[in-house]
Amino acid sequence: MCHQTVSLIARHLEAEGIVTMCMASALDIVRAGRPPRITFVDYPLGHTVGKPFDREGQVDIVRCGLAGFESMTQAEQVEMLGHRWADTEDWKAEEWRKGGAGGKDERKPRDGTPQYQSEQDRILAEGR
């Protein structure tokens, strides 16, 4: 499920009195959705709660995320976890290369403006 959809669901649940936490590894994208609380892990996409088969690291990340329910008291607050994917930041260039970006982050900055995959998606989303 996309970060924007999860953010909308989290905001709706919070309005109904259910406390939520979004864990993410794509900070600009999830922040644009303005969820009530964000736990950010600077890991590759798809690995938000840890490395494969690293049970101890996964449990630690989840525990840190859950601790945010007590420590985050302001709207749209972000907790930046200090967990590291590797000893260096070289993994980021490798991830971009695998994704076809040539090792450079060529994405446009995210904001609150809706972005659609196609014109038909825009029409459906806007209810026309």
C-alpha positions in Angstrom: 0.0 0.0 0.0 1.4 3.4 -0.9 2.6 5.8 1.8 0.0 8.4 0.8 -2.9 6.0 1.3 -1.5 4.8 4.7 -1.1 8.4 5.8 -4.8 9.2 4.9 -5.9 6.1 6.8 -3.8 7.0 9.8 -5.2 10.5 9.9 -8.8 9.1 9.7 -8.1 6.7 12.5 -6.6 9.4 14.7 -9.7 11.5 14.1 -11.7 8.6 15.4 -9.6 8.4 18.5 -7.3 5.5 17.5 -3.6 6.3 17.9 -1.4 5.4 14.9 2.3 5.2 13.9 3.6 5.1 10.3 7.0 3.5 9.9 8.8 4.5 6.7 12.0 4.5 4.8 10.9 7.1 2.2 10.7 10.2 4.4 9.8 12.8 1.8 6.9 10.6 0.5 5.4 9.7 3.8 5.9 13.3 5.2 3.8 14.7 2.2 0.9 12.5 3.5 1.1 14.2 6.9 0.4 11.2 9.1 0.2 11.9 12.9 3.4 10.1 13.8 6.3 8.8 11.7 9.2 6.5 12.6 11.8 6.9 9.9 14.5 4.2 9.3 17.1 5.1 6.6 17.0 1.7 5.0 16.3 0.6 1.4 12.7 0.7 0.3 11.0 -2.6 1.4 13.2 -3.0 4.4 11.6 -0.5 6.8 11.7 -2.9 9.8 15.1 -4.3 9.2 17.4 -6.6 7.2 16.2 -10.0 6.1 16.7 -12.7 8.7 18.1 -10.2 11.3 15.5 -11.0 13.9 17.3 -9.1 16.7 17.6 -5.9 14.5 14.0 -6.2 13.4 12.7 -6.5 16.9 14.8 -3.5 18.0 13.4 -1.4 15.2 9.8 -2.4 16.0 10.4 -1.7 19.7 11.8 1.8 18.9 8.8 2.5 16.7 6.4 1.4 19.4 8.2 3.7 21.9 7.2 6.6 19.7 3.6 6.2 21.0 4.8 7.6 24.3 7.5 10.0 23.2 5.8 11.7 20.2 3.4 14.4 21.5 3.2 16.9 18.6 1.2 16.5 15.4 3.2 15.2 12.4 6.2 14.4 14.6 9.1 12.4 13.1 11.3 10.1 15.1 14.6 9.4 13.1 16.0 6.1 14.2 19.7 5.8 14.3 19.9 2.3 12.9 22.3 1.9 10.0 22.0 -0.4 7.0 25.7 -0.5 6.5 29.0 1.0 7.8 29.0 3.4 4.9 26.4 5.1 2.8 27.6 3.3 -0.4 24.4 1.2 -0.4 22.3 4.2 -1.4 24.2 4.6 -4.7 23.8 0.8 -5.3 20.1 1.0 -4.7 19.7 3.8 -7.1 21.8 2.0 -9.7 19.6 -1.0 -9.4 16.6 1.2 -9.8 17.9 2.7 -13.1 18.8 6.2 -11.7 22.5 5.8 -12.3 23.4 6.2 -8.7 21.8 9.7 -8.5 18.5 10.6 -6.8 16.6 12.3 -9.6 13.2 12.3 -7.9 11.4 15.6 -7.6 10.8 16.8 -4.0 7.5 15.7 -2.6 4.8 18.0 -1.3 1.1 17.9 -0.5 0.1 18.2 -4.2 -1.6 15.0 -5.4 0.4 13.0 -8.0 -1.2 10.4 -10.2 0.0 7.5 -12.2 -2.3 8.4 -15.2 -4.9 10.9 -16.2 -7.6 8.3 -15.6 -6.3 7.9 -12.0 -6.6 11.7 -11.5 -10.2 11.7 -12.8 -11.2 8.8 -10.6 -9.5 10.3 -7.5 -11.0 13.7 -8.0 -14.5 12.1 -8.5 -15.2 13.4 -12.0 
